[in-house]
Amino acid sequence: MSVLVYSESENGKLKKSSFETASYGKALAEKLGSKLICVSFNCSDSELLNKYGADKIIHVESSSLKEFTAKTYSYALSQVIENEDVSVVILSSSADAKYLGAYLAGITDSSYLSNVVELPESLNPFIVRRSCFTNKAFSSTEINGGLKIISISSNSYVVKENNGDGIIENLDLNEVSTTFKVSNVEKQSGKVTIADADIVVSAGRGLKGPENWHMIEELADVLGAATACSKPVSDMGWRPHSEHVGQTGKPVASNLYIAIGISGAIQHLAGINSSKVKVVINNDPEAPFFKAADYGVVGDAFDVIPELINKLKAR
Ligand SMILES: Cc1cc2nc3c(=O)[nH]c(=O)nc-3n(C[C@H](O)[C@H](O)[C@H](O)COP(=O)(O)OP(=O)(O)OC[C@H]3O[C@@H](n4cnc5c(N)ncnc54)[C@H](O)[C@@H]3O)c2cc1C
């Protein structure tokens, strides 16, 4: 039996999350006494997975897999599952992977569990710990059935180098027919996305208006960070909805989250619980966000941010 990791890529290169899922997959394969197989689609650097313990790397090249659709990707994965005698499939927690997990479980008649944060507590029965209620609680959940599919919460497992045998195998797949075809995907270029970011610089209504966001963008540039915002900011059209963080927006699991002029409402905090270090800049010492912060600066953003940018540039 094997553990199969679906290694996500973007623009033909492995995503950072692929090293985390491979590290998790290796540790699980060792516990199960099985092999780790990593599969990637249209990816030019999949051999890097060797460094994270892959015993086999399956490289699938297919024009059907040029753009993500749950149907084509789950069909391709189901072919690999059929060929390789797989017991557990591991996915990342990206929006695509979560969608894929549900679809794949449907077509392979297996069980799927998202938001897994640790290696299984028990293998037989197969019990995993997962976060729930927007990371406020954890549950130990048993997965029944033969094939198990799990998605791992980002930043919940440490990336660990572990040399594998890494036989690389190429697999050609037939065209997969779909009811619809993705004709064009436009992605923002040169920007770090919230999901992949180590650092996120986020701002709220305290910034007063969209004309002041150049400060946030400059700070993000200096730090190599992604930009984000509170819900009212995107509702008012100051920033795109793709940047809205919180219970009704995107979850953030970065190593550093800098919140500027955001009050710290419970719905906002729900989206950033998984971030490791939280820094708050707010001119109101009573702002609720300070209670959730690791570091706080009480001050006017319009004074603090330019100063911070200057200090960081000087370093
Ligand atoms: C069902 C529901 C779902 C929601 N989902 C979300 C969600 O997903 N995400 C989300 O963010 N919100 C969400 N909200 C809204 C949430 O309740 C808050 O209203 C919102 O987060 C407040 O945004 P804010 O902190 O930017 O604005 P405000 O609450 O207006 O806070 C602005 C902050 O900026 C500070 N400030 C002002 N001037 C300065 C300055 N010059 N320098 C420094 N600091 C300054 C103020 O002291 C204040 O703390 C939701 C609400 C509901 C009811």
The ligand as an SDF file (V2000), in Angstrom:
LIG
                    3D

 53 58  0  0  0  0  0  0  0  0999 V2000
  -21.8890   38.1330    9.8430 C   0  0  0  0  0  0  0  0  0  0  0  0
  -20.6820   39.0140    9.8420 C   0  0  0  0  0  0  0  0  0  0  0  0
  -19.5310   38.5640    9.2180 C   0  0  0  0  0  0  0  0  0  0  0  0
  -18.4010   39.3930    9.1990 C   0  0  0  0  0  0  0  0  0  0  0  0
  -17.2620   38.9080    8.5920 N   0  0  0  0  0  0  0  0  0  0  0  0
  -16.1410   39.6680    8.6420 C   0  0  0  0  0  0  0  0  0  0  0  0
  -14.9140   39.1950    8.0830 C   0  0  0  0  0  0  0  0  0  0  0  0
  -14.8350   38.0990    7.5250 O   0  0  0  0  0  0  0  0  0  0  0  0
  -13.8190   40.0020    8.1610 N   0  0  0  0  0  0  0  0  0  0  0  0
  -13.8380   41.2290    8.7660 C   0  0  0  0  0  0  0  0  0  0  0  0
  -12.7930   41.9060    8.7880 O   0  0  0  0  0  0  0  0  0  0  0  0
  -14.9940   41.6990    9.2940 N   0  0  0  0  0  0  0  0  0  0  0  0
  -16.1290   40.9740    9.2300 C   0  0  0  0  0  0  0  0  0  0  0  0
  -17.3010   41.4690    9.7570 N   0  0  0  0  0  0  0  0  0  0  0  0
  -17.3060   42.8770   10.2220 C   0  0  0  0  0  0  0  0  0  0  0  0
  -16.7310   43.0240   11.6100 C   0  0  0  0  0  0  0  0  0  0  0  0
  -17.7270   42.8010   12.5840 O   0  0  0  0  0  0  0  0  0  0  0  0
  -16.1580   44.4530   11.8190 C   0  0  0  0  0  0  0  0  0  0  0  0
  -17.1730   45.3790   11.5810 O   0  0  0  0  0  0  0  0  0  0  0  0
  -14.9830   44.7700   10.9030 C   0  0  0  0  0  0  0  0  0  0  0  0
  -13.9970   43.7640   11.0140 O   0  0  0  0  0  0  0  0  0  0  0  0
  -14.3760   46.1110   11.3000 C   0  0  0  0  0  0  0  0  0  0  0  0
  -13.4390   46.4950   10.3420 O   0  0  0  0  0  0  0  0  0  0  0  0
  -12.2580   47.4820   10.7270 P   0  0  0  0  0  0  0  0  0  0  0  0
  -11.5340   46.9330   11.9100 O   0  0  0  0  0  0  0  0  0  0  0  0
  -11.4810   47.7370    9.4750 O   0  0  0  0  0  0  0  0  0  0  0  0
  -13.0310   48.8430   11.0560 O   0  0  0  0  0  0  0  0  0  0  0  0
  -13.3690   49.5450   12.4340 P   0  0  0  0  0  0  0  0  0  0  0  0
  -14.1210   48.6540   13.3440 O   0  0  0  0  0  0  0  0  0  0  0  0
  -13.9860   50.8460   12.0750 O   0  0  0  0  0  0  0  0  0  0  0  0
  -11.9510   49.7830   13.1130 O   0  0  0  0  0  0  0  0  0  0  0  0
  -11.0030   50.6950   12.6580 C   0  0  0  0  0  0  0  0  0  0  0  0
   -9.8490   50.6680   13.6470 C   0  0  0  0  0  0  0  0  0  0  0  0
   -8.8420   51.5350   13.1600 O   0  0  0  0  0  0  0  0  0  0  0  0
   -8.3170   52.2440   14.2660 C   0  0  0  0  0  0  0  0  0  0  0  0
   -7.7840   53.5070   13.7280 N   0  0  0  0  0  0  0  0  0  0  0  0
   -8.4770   54.6240   13.3110 C   0  0  0  0  0  0  0  0  0  0  0  0
   -7.6350   55.5620   12.8630 N   0  0  0  0  0  0  0  0  0  0  0  0
   -6.3840   55.0560   13.0140 C   0  0  0  0  0  0  0  0  0  0  0  0
   -5.0870   55.5590   12.7380 C   0  0  0  0  0  0  0  0  0  0  0  0
   -4.9050   56.7750   12.1950 N   0  0  0  0  0  0  0  0  0  0  0  0
   -4.0230   54.7880   13.0270 N   0  0  0  0  0  0  0  0  0  0  0  0
   -4.1750   53.5600   13.5770 C   0  0  0  0  0  0  0  0  0  0  0  0
   -5.3870   53.0150   13.8460 N   0  0  0  0  0  0  0  0  0  0  0  0
   -6.4750   53.7450   13.5590 C   0  0  0  0  0  0  0  0  0  0  0  0
   -9.4850   52.4500   15.2120 C   0  0  0  0  0  0  0  0  0  0  0  0
   -9.0240   52.6550   16.5420 O   0  0  0  0  0  0  0  0  0  0  0  0
  -10.2130   51.1180   15.0450 C   0  0  0  0  0  0  0  0  0  0  0  0
   -9.7630   50.1730   16.0050 O   0  0  0  0  0  0  0  0  0  0  0  0
  -18.4370   40.6670    9.7830 C   0  0  0  0  0  0  0  0  0  0  0  0
  -19.6090   41.0950   10.4290 C   0  0  0  0  0  0  0  0  0  0  0  0
  -20.7020   40.2820   10.4470 C   0  0  0  0  0  0  0  0  0  0  0  0
  -21.9500   40.7770   11.1470 C   0  0  0  0  0  0  0  0  0  0  0  0
  1  2  1  0
  2  3  1  0
  2 52  2  0
  3  4  2  0
  4  5  1  0
  4 50  1  0
  5  6  2  0
  6  7  1  0
  6 13  1  0
  7  8  2  0
  7  9  1  0
  9 10  1  0
 10 11  2  0
 10 12  1  0
 12 13  2  0
 13 14  1  0
 14 15  1  0
 14 50  1  0
 15 16  1  0
 16 17  1  0
 16 18  1  0
 18 19  1  0
 18 20  1  0
 20 21  1  0
 20 22  1  0
 22 23  1  0
 23 24  1  0
 24 25  2  0
 24 26  1  0
 24 27  1  0
 27 28  1  0
 28 29  2  0
 28 30  1  0
 28 31  1  0
 31 32  1  0
 32 33  1  0
 33 34  1  0
 33 48  1  0
 34 35  1  0
 35 36  1  0
 35 46  1  0
 36 37  1  0
 36 45  1  0
 37 38  2  0
 38 39  1  0
 39 40  1  0
 39 45  2  0
 40 41  1  0
 40 42  2  0
 42 43  1  0
 43 44  2  0
 44 45  1  0
 46 47  1  0
 46 48  1  0
 48 49  1  0
 50 51  2  0
 51 52  1  0
 52 53  1  0
M  END
$$$$
